[in-house]
Amino acid sequence: MDLAFTPEELAFRDEIRAWVRANLPKDISEKVLGAKRLSRDDMQRWAKILGKKGWLGWGWPQQFGGPGWTAVQKHLFEEECALAGSPRVVPFGPVMVAPVIMAFGSPEQQQRFLPGIASGEVWWSQGYSEPGSGSDLASVKTRAERQGDHYLVNGQKTWTTLGQHGEWIFCLVRTSTEGKPQTGISFLLIDMKSPGVTVRPIVMLDGEPEVNEVFFDNVKVPAENLIGEENKGWTYAKHLLSHERTNIADVNRAKRELERLKRIAKAEVVYDDPRFRDEIARLEVDVVALEMLVLRVLSNEKSGKQSLDIAGLLKIRGSEIQQRYAELMMLAAGPNALPFEQEAMEAGWQGDDGVAAALRLFPEGRDQDASLAANYFNMRKTTIYGGSNEVQRNIVAQTVLG
């Protein structure tokens, strides 16, 4: 196993770094690095910049319009984007539903849906979880009844991330109640502008409607929007979840946030506390270990070896690391972590002039503390979504340990 990058890979990294620095809008990177609220326009503006370059589908093969990069090149691209302060690409289109359409969709579906995803023009949402059906997705109850050339969809999805911006949503729907629950699920693509679709935001503690409820009331969906075969959606869902869980690990963002934690600890004069510095060191060791695990998987792929299915393991470790750095940032800031009224922040509490105004008030640089409490509470969800870590440990035990 060779974890060293080749000269060609290092040259590729330099190319990506230069392009990202030249094309990432400064106002967006400042928001990301300052933990400020990103608007729909911020996220989609960056997506369209990547789309114009042909890199929004950075993991796609060339036959579908992607760059055809190796696994190592994809990793280097993600790392350079994260370290530069780019927004996370909203994954539901390019990372999650696109691979399903590529693998199981018809040529007509591929031609219809993939270009809008690759360009960043169309915003996709995910319709998996329901009230009472989270980690146990096989129990979904949203019903799709075939009526001639269309399905009639009724039911509810919940925790739909950024669903208030969604234009299309991919859904797991129940098309049969015969046999095992998994055998009666289908994978359906639904236009969110269809009559009968209602999106109701769920306002979080930080005042942000990050997640939503989505209701379907006699929504007519053309039968041509069914991916693959009816009642085979569970197979397609598992294919998608492997991409989602690997994405959740997000070791590159963890590396960036680790450096932010160090800056906050130094500004708040807790970095000199040996016990607190030990916690940072322990976290850094775990981040490096996670990166080594990712590089090990990439090395196996590069050498043609079949690696074990460890998407669940990456998700477990990555999500726990995210919770730990969020908690340590809040602990480092102490009472200064409490204010998280976005209106106050955007009106100048941090200052845009911002940083300068904050430095006048807090010479130690406490503008970095903004929103830390809100971020801590938000991160509690990471060990639940994408399949709870308790369930993932069972999957790892069965598939990896035997």
C-alpha positions as CSV (number, residue, x, y, z in Angstrom):
1,M,0.0,0.0,0.0
2,D,1.5,3.3,-1.2
3,L,0.0,6.4,0.5
4,A,2.4,8.8,-1.2
5,F,1.1,11.0,-4.1
6,T,2.8,10.6,-7.4
7,P,4.5,13.6,-9.1
8,E,1.5,13.7,-11.6
9,E,-1.0,13.8,-8.7
10,L,0.9,16.6,-7.0
11,A,0.9,18.5,-10.3
12,F,-2.8,17.9,-10.5
13,R,-3.2,19.3,-6.9
14,D,-1.3,22.5,-7.9
15,E,-3.6,22.9,-10.9
16,I,-6.8,22.5,-8.8
17,R,-5.4,24.8,-6.1
18,A,-4.7,27.6,-8.6
19,W,-8.0,27.3,-10.3
20,V,-10.0,27.3,-7.1
21,R,-8.2,30.3,-5.8
22,A,-8.8,32.2,-9.0
23,N,-12.5,31.3,-9.4
24,L,-13.9,31.0,-5.9
25,P,-15.8,34.3,-5.2
26,K,-14.1,36.0,-2.2
27,D,-17.4,37.0,-0.6
28,I,-18.5,33.3,-0.5
29,S,-15.2,32.0,0.9
30,E,-15.3,34.7,3.6
31,K,-18.7,33.5,4.6
32,V,-17.6,29.9,4.8
33,L,-14.4,30.6,6.7
34,G,-16.3,32.9,9.1
35,A,-19.2,30.4,9.6
36,K,-21.8,32.9,8.3
37,R,-25.1,31.9,6.7
38,L,-24.9,30.9,3.1
39,S,-27.8,31.9,0.9
40,R,-29.3,29.7,-1.9
41,D,-27.6,32.1,-4.3
42,D,-24.2,31.6,-2.7
43,M,-24.4,27.8,-2.9
44,Q,-25.8,27.7,-6.4
45,R,-23.4,30.4,-7.7
46,W,-20.5,28.2,-6.8
47,A,-22.2,25.1,-8.2
48,K,-22.7,26.9,-11.5
49,I,-19.0,28.0,-11.6
50,L,-18.0,24.4,-11.1
51,G,-20.6,23.3,-13.6
52,K,-19.3,25.6,-16.3
53,K,-15.8,24.1,-15.8
54,G,-17.3,20.6,-16.0
55,W,-16.3,19.9,-12.4
56,L,-19.7,19.9,-10.5
57,G,-19.9,16.2,-11.4
58,W,-16.3,15.7,-10.3
59,G,-16.9,12.1,-9.5
60,W,-18.6,11.3,-12.8
61,P,-17.1,9.2,-15.6
62,Q,-16.5,10.9,-18.9
63,Q,-19.3,9.1,-20.7
64,F,-21.8,11.1,-18.6
65,G,-20.0,14.5,-19.0
66,G,-17.6,14.2,-16.0
67,P,-13.9,14.7,-15.9
68,G,-13.2,11.0,-15.5
69,W,-10.8,11.6,-12.6
70,T,-9.3,8.8,-10.6
71,A,-10.3,8.3,-6.9
72,V,-7.1,10.1,-5.8
73,Q,-7.8,13.1,-8.1
74,K,-11.3,13.3,-6.7
75,H,-9.9,13.4,-3.2
76,L,-7.4,16.1,-4.0
77,F,-10.1,18.2,-5.6
78,E,-12.3,17.9,-2.6
79,E,-9.4,18.8,-0.3
80,E,-8.4,21.9,-2.2
81,C,-12.0,23.1,-2.3
82,A,-12.5,22.6,1.4
83,L,-9.2,24.3,2.4
84,A,-9.9,27.3,0.2
85,G,-13.2,27.9,1.9
86,S,-15.6,26.8,-0.8
87,P,-19.2,25.8,0.2
88,R,-19.9,22.1,0.3
89,V,-21.5,21.1,-2.9
90,V,-25.2,20.3,-2.2
91,P,-24.8,16.6,-2.7
92,F,-28.4,15.5,-3.5
93,G,-28.0,16.0,-7.3
94,P,-24.3,15.4,-8.3
95,V,-23.3,13.0,-5.5
96,M,-26.4,11.1,-4.7
97,V,-29.2,10.8,-7.4
98,A,-26.9,11.2,-10.4
99,P,-25.0,7.9,-9.8
100,V,-28.4,6.2,-9.4
101,I,-29.6,7.6,-12.7
102,M,-26.3,6.6,-14.4
103,A,-26.4,3.0,-13.0
104,F,-30.1,2.2,-13.2
105,G,-31.8,5.0,-15.3
106,S,-32.8,4.6,-18.9
107,P,-30.9,6.4,-21.6
108,E,-33.8,8.8,-22.0
109,Q,-33.7,9.6,-18.2
110,Q,-30.0,10.1,-18.4
111,Q,-30.3,12.6,-21.2
112,R,-33.2,14.3,-19.5
113,F,-31.8,14.8,-16.0
114,L,-28.0,14.6,-15.9
115,P,-27.3,17.8,-17.9
116,G,-29.3,20.0,-15.4
117,I,-27.4,18.4,-12.5
118,A,-24.0,18.8,-14.1
119,S,-24.6,22.5,-14.8
120,G,-25.9,23.3,-11.3
121,E,-29.1,24.7,-12.8
122,V,-31.5,22.3,-11.1
123,W,-31.7,21.9,-7.3
124,W,-32.4,18.4,-6.1
125,S,-33.7,17.3,-2.7
126,Q,-33.8,13.9,-1.0
127,G,-37.1,12.2,0.0
128,Y,-36.1,9.3,2.2
129,S,-36.9,9.8,5.9
130,E,-40.5,9.9,7.1
131,P,-42.1,10.4,10.6
132,G,-41.4,7.0,12.1
133,S,-39.1,5.9,9.2
134,G,-35.6,7.2,9.7
135,S,-32.9,4.7,10.1
136,D,-35.5,2.0,9.3
137,L,-36.1,3.1,5.8
138,A,-37.8,-0.2,4.9
139,S,-40.8,1.0,6.8
140,V,-41.6,4.0,4.5
141,K,-45.3,4.6,4.1
142,T,-45.5,7.2,1.3
143,R,-47.7,5.5,-1.2
144,A,-47.4,5.6,-5.0
145,E,-50.3,3.9,-6.9
146,R,-50.0,3.2,-10.6
147,Q,-52.9,4.7,-12.5
148,G,-52.4,4.2,-16.2
149,D,-49.5,6.4,-17.4
150,H,-48.8,8.0,-14.0
151,Y,-48.5,7.4,-10.3
152,L,-50.6,9.0,-7.6
153,V,-48.4,9.8,-4.7
154,N,-49.7,10.4,-1.1
155,G,-47.7,10.7,2.1
156,Q,-45.0,12.8,3.9
157,K,-41.3,13.1,4.0
158,T,-39.4,14.9,6.8
159,W,-35.9,16.2,7.6
160,T,-35.6,17.2,4.0
161,T,-32.4,19.2,4.0
162,L,-32.7,22.5,2.1
163,G,-36.0,21.3,0.7
164,Q,-37.3,24.9,0.6
165,H,-35.0,25.4,-2.4
166,G,-35.8,22.1,-4.1
167,E,-37.0,21.9,-7.7
168,W,-36.9,18.1,-8.0
169,I,-36.9,15.4,-5.3
170,F,-36.0,11.8,-5.5
171,C,-38.2,9.7,-3.3
172,L,-38.6,6.2,-1.9
173,V,-42.2,5.3,-2.2
174,R,-44.2,2.2,-1.4
175,T,-45.7,0.5,-4.5
176,S,-46.5,-2.8,-2.9
177,T,-47.3,-4.3,0.5
178,E,-46.6,-7.9,-0.5
179,G,-43.7,-9.8,1.0
180,K,-40.8,-8.2,2.9
181,P,-41.1,-4.4,3.3
182,Q,-37.9,-3.9,1.2
183,T,-39.4,-5.6,-1.8
184,G,-42.3,-3.1,-2.1
185,I,-40.3,0.1,-2.5
186,S,-39.8,2.0,-5.7
187,F,-37.5,5.0,-6.6
188,L,-39.4,7.9,-8.1
189,L,-38.4,11.3,-9.4
190,I,-40.9,14.1,-8.6
191,D,-41.1,17.6,-9.8
192,M,-41.6,19.7,-6.7
193,K,-43.7,22.3,-8.6
194,S,-46.4,19.6,-9.1
195,P,-49.8,20.4,-7.7
196,G,-50.2,18.8,-4.3
197,V,-46.6,19.2,-3.2
198,T,-46.3,21.3,0.0
199,V,-43.0,22.2,1.7
200,R,-43.1,23.3,5.3
201,P,-39.8,24.5,6.8
202,I,-38.7,23.3,10.3
203,V,-37.0,26.2,12.0
204,M,-33.9,25.1,14.0
205,L,-32.5,26.6,17.2
206,D,-30.3,29.0,15.2
207,G,-33.4,30.4,13.4
208,E,-32.4,28.6,10.1
209,P,-35.0,26.4,8.2
210,E,-32.3,23.9,7.2
211,V,-34.7,21.0,7.2
212,N,-38.3,20.7,6.0
213,E,-41.4,18.6,5.9
214,V,-42.7,17.7,2.4
215,F,-46.3,16.6,1.9
216,F,-47.7,14.8,-1.1
217,D,-51.4,15.1,-1.6
218,N,-52.6,13.2,-4.7
219,V,-49.5,14.2,-6.7
220,K,-49.5,13.0,-10.2
221,V,-46.1,11.7,-11.3
222,P,-45.5,10.4,-14.9
223,A,-44.6,6.7,-14.9
224,E,-41.6,7.6,-17.0
225,N,-40.1,9.1,-13.8
226,L,-39.7,5.7,-12.2
227,I,-36.1,4.7,-12.0
228,G,-35.4,1.1,-13.0
229,E,-38.1,-1.4,-12.1
230,E,-41.0,-1.1,-9.9
231,N,-40.5,-2.6,-6.4
232,K,-36.7,-2.6,-6.9
233,G,-36.1,0.8,-5.3
234,W,-34.4,-0.7,-2.2
235,T,-31.5,-1.9,-4.4
236,Y,-31.1,1.6,-5.8
237,A,-31.4,3.2,-2.4
238,K,-28.5,1.2,-1.0
239,H,-26.4,2.2,-4.0
240,L,-27.2,5.9,-3.2
241,L,-26.6,5.5,0.5
242,S,-23.0,4.3,0.0
243,H,-22.3,7.6,-1.7
244,E,-24.0,9.6,1.0
245,R,-22.2,7.9,3.9
246,T,-18.8,8.4,2.3
247,N,-19.7,12.0,1.7
248,I,-20.7,12.5,5.3
249,A,-17.2,11.5,6.5
250,D,-15.8,14.7,4.9
251,V,-12.3,14.4,6.2
252,N,-11.2,17.5,4.2
253,R,-13.6,19.8,6.0
254,A,-12.5,18.3,9.3
255,K,-8.9,19.3,8.5
256,R,-10.0,22.9,7.8
257,E,-12.1,23.0,11.0
258,L,-9.3,21.6,13.1
259,E,-7.2,24.6,12.1
260,R,-10.1,26.9,13.0
261,L,-10.4,25.2,16.4
262,K,-6.7,26.0,17.0
263,R,-7.2,29.7,16.1
264,I,-10.2,30.0,18.4
265,A,-8.3,28.3,21.3
266,K,-5.4,30.6,20.9
267,A,-7.6,33.7,20.6
268,E,-9.4,32.7,23.8
269,V,-6.2,31.9,25.6
270,V,-7.1,28.3,26.3
271,Y,-4.5,26.8,24.0
272,D,-1.9,27.1,26.7
273,D,-4.0,24.8,29.0
274,P,-2.3,21.4,28.7
275,R,-5.5,19.5,29.2
276,F,-7.3,21.4,26.5
277,R,-4.4,21.1,24.1
278,D,-4.4,17.3,24.8
279,E,-8.0,17.2,23.5
280,I,-7.0,19.1,20.4
281,A,-4.1,16.7,19.9
282,R,-6.4,13.7,20.4
283,L,-8.8,15.1,17.8
284,E,-5.9,15.8,15.4
285,V,-4.7,12.2,15.7
286,D,-8.2,10.9,14.8
287,V,-8.5,13.3,11.8
288,V,-5.1,12.0,10.5
289,A,-6.3,8.4,11.1
290,L,-9.5,9.0,9.2
291,E,-7.5,10.6,6.4
292,M,-5.2,7.5,6.3
293,L,-8.2,5.3,6.1
294,V,-9.5,7.3,3.2
295,L,-6.1,7.2,1.4
296,R,-5.9,3.5,2.1
297,V,-9.3,3.0,0.3
298,L,-8.0,5.1,-2.6
299,S,-4.8,3.2,-2.8
300,N,-6.7,-0.1,-3.0
301,E,-8.9,1.4,-5.8
302,K,-5.8,2.6,-7.7
303,S,-4.1,-0.8,-7.5
304,G,-7.3,-2.6,-8.6
305,K,-7.9,-4.3,-5.3
306,Q,-11.5,-4.7,-4.1
307,S,-11.7,-2.8,-0.8
308,L,-14.2,-3.8,1.8
309,D,-17.5,-1.9,2.0
310,I,-16.5,0.6,4.7
311,A,-18.8,3.5,3.8
312,G,-20.5,2.9,7.1
313,L,-17.2,3.0,9.0
314,L,-16.2,6.2,7.3
315,K,-19.6,7.7,8.2
316,I,-19.2,6.7,11.9
317,R,-15.8,8.1,12.4
318,G,-16.3,11.2,10.3
319,S,-19.6,12.2,12.0
320,E,-18.1,11.7,15.5
321,I,-15.1,13.9,14.6
322,Q,-17.5,16.6,13.4
323,Q,-19.3,16.6,16.7
324,R,-16.0,16.7,18.6
325,Y,-14.5,19.7,16.9
326,A,-17.9,21.6,17.2
327,E,-17.9,20.8,20.9
328,L,-14.3,21.8,21.5
329,M,-14.8,25.1,19.6
330,M,-17.8,26.0,21.8
331,L,-15.8,25.0,25.0
332,A,-12.9,27.1,23.9
333,A,-15.1,30.2,23.4
334,G,-17.0,29.8,26.6
335,P,-19.8,32.4,27.0
336,N,-18.7,34.1,23.8
337,A,-20.1,31.0,21.9
338,L,-23.7,31.8,23.0
339,P,-24.8,34.6,20.7
340,F,-26.1,33.1,17.5
341,E,-28.7,35.5,16.2
342,Q,-27.9,35.6,12.5
343,E,-29.6,39.0,12.1
344,A,-27.2,40.5,14.7
345,M,-24.2,38.8,13.0
346,E,-25.2,40.0,9.5
347,A,-25.9,43.5,10.8
348,G,-22.3,43.8,11.9
349,W,-21.9,42.0,15.2
350,Q,-18.9,40.3,13.5
351,G,-18.4,43.2,11.2
352,D,-17.6,42.9,7.5
353,D,-15.7,45.7,7.9
354,G,-16.7,43.0,10.0
355,V,-13.5,41.5,11.1
356,A,-12.0,44.9,11.7
357,A,-15.0,46.0,13.8
358,A,-14.9,42.8,15.8
359,L,-11.2,43.2,16.4
360,R,-11.7,46.7,17.8
361,L,-14.2,45.2,20.3
362,F,-12.3,42.0,20.8
363,P,-8.6,42.4,20.0
364,E,-8.1,38.6,20.6
365,G,-10.2,37.9,17.5
366,R,-13.4,36.7,19.1
367,D,-15.4,37.3,15.9
368,Q,-14.5,33.6,15.1
369,D,-16.8,32.6,18.0
370,A,-20.0,33.6,16.2
371,S,-22.5,30.8,15.9
372,L,-20.4,28.2,17.7
373,A,-23.3,27.2,20.1
374,A,-25.7,26.9,17.1
375,N,-23.1,24.9,15.2
376,Y,-22.7,22.5,18.2
377,F,-26.4,21.9,18.4
378,N,-26.7,21.4,14.7
379,M,-23.8,18.9,14.6
380,R,-25.7,16.6,17.0
381,K,-27.6,15.3,14.0
382,T,-24.5,14.0,12.2
383,T,-24.5,10.6,14.0
384,I,-28.2,10.1,13.1
385,Y,-28.7,11.1,9.5
386,G,-27.5,8.9,6.6
387,G,-28.3,6.0,8.9
388,S,-27.7,6.2,12.6
389,N,-24.3,5.2,13.9
390,E,-25.8,2.4,16.0
391,V,-27.2,0.9,12.8
392,Q,-24.0,1.5,10.9
393,R,-22.0,-0.4,13.6
394,N,-24.3,-3.4,13.1
395,I,-23.7,-3.2,9.3
396,V,-20.0,-3.0,9.8
397,A,-20.1,-6.0,12.1
398,Q,-22.0,-8.0,9.6
399,T,-20.3,-7.0,6.3
400,V,-16.7,-6.4,7.5
401,L,-16.2,-8.6,10.5
402,G,-18.4,-11.4,9.3
